[in-house]
Amino acid sequence: MSGGRAHELATSLAEVRQRVSDAERAAGRPAGGVVLVVVTKTFPASDVRLLAACGAVDVGESREPEAGRKAADCADLDLRWHQVGQVQTRKAAAVAAWADVVHSADRLRLVGALERGHRRALEEGARPEGHVLEVLVQVDLGDEPPGGEAGGRGGAAPRDLAELADAVAASEGLRLGGLMAVAPLGVDPREPFARLAELSARLRRDHPGATAVSAGMSGDLEAAVSAGATHVRVGRAVLGARPPIV
Ligand SMILES: *Cc1c(COP(=O)(O)O)cnc(C)c1O
């Protein structure tokens, strides 16, 4: 049974890696430049182990306490853990105890909570001395109500990006990595991803090191790589359909 799952994951991971490298080539980008974050939310730690055995390094999670437990279960593996989903302010400290990269900072209150949570994680030894939490600012490319505690696809309004980026950059223990977005549903993703690339260029005028552009999921990773994404976050195309979240 687990042999079957190992084979299944090895095959689908290879397929997704091929999609990413085809997209890099089609875009005239150097091979291997895009980071594939495999989003394992709702799937067991045993799947993370099988993926790690296939060379996966970057793992994405979304919800507490599932994420923290899985990261603890896999603490012996050399993985980089990404928080890709929205973070409730009261969960920020829990996330800072296991995440290496948070893709979804979308409000000032959360930035403050991540800074405090990360400091506490260092003090308590949950994170090694000198550990820096990389934080991406999530931008809302649709016209849904701004994200926040209530859910939705999330993200800050583009006009609030500069202030949020400055706050991350000024926070001790946090490093501003760049931007993240989820393409709005029901539109050609090329347009929002192009807008994200423009916002990233603008951000880099003030923060030259904030080069990450996290965009693209199972259904639209080619469009994201074509628009300059540095990170794609892929769940279903590697792990299969997720059980519905209730
Ligand atoms: C779940 C999730 C993903 C992965 O989505 P798939 O469609 O399964 O590839 C990517 N980004 C975020 C923010 C997610 O919550």
Residues whose N, C-alpha, C, O or C-beta is under 5 A from the ligand:
A	BS01	LIG	V39 S62 V84 G85 M217 S218 R233 V234 G235 R236 A237
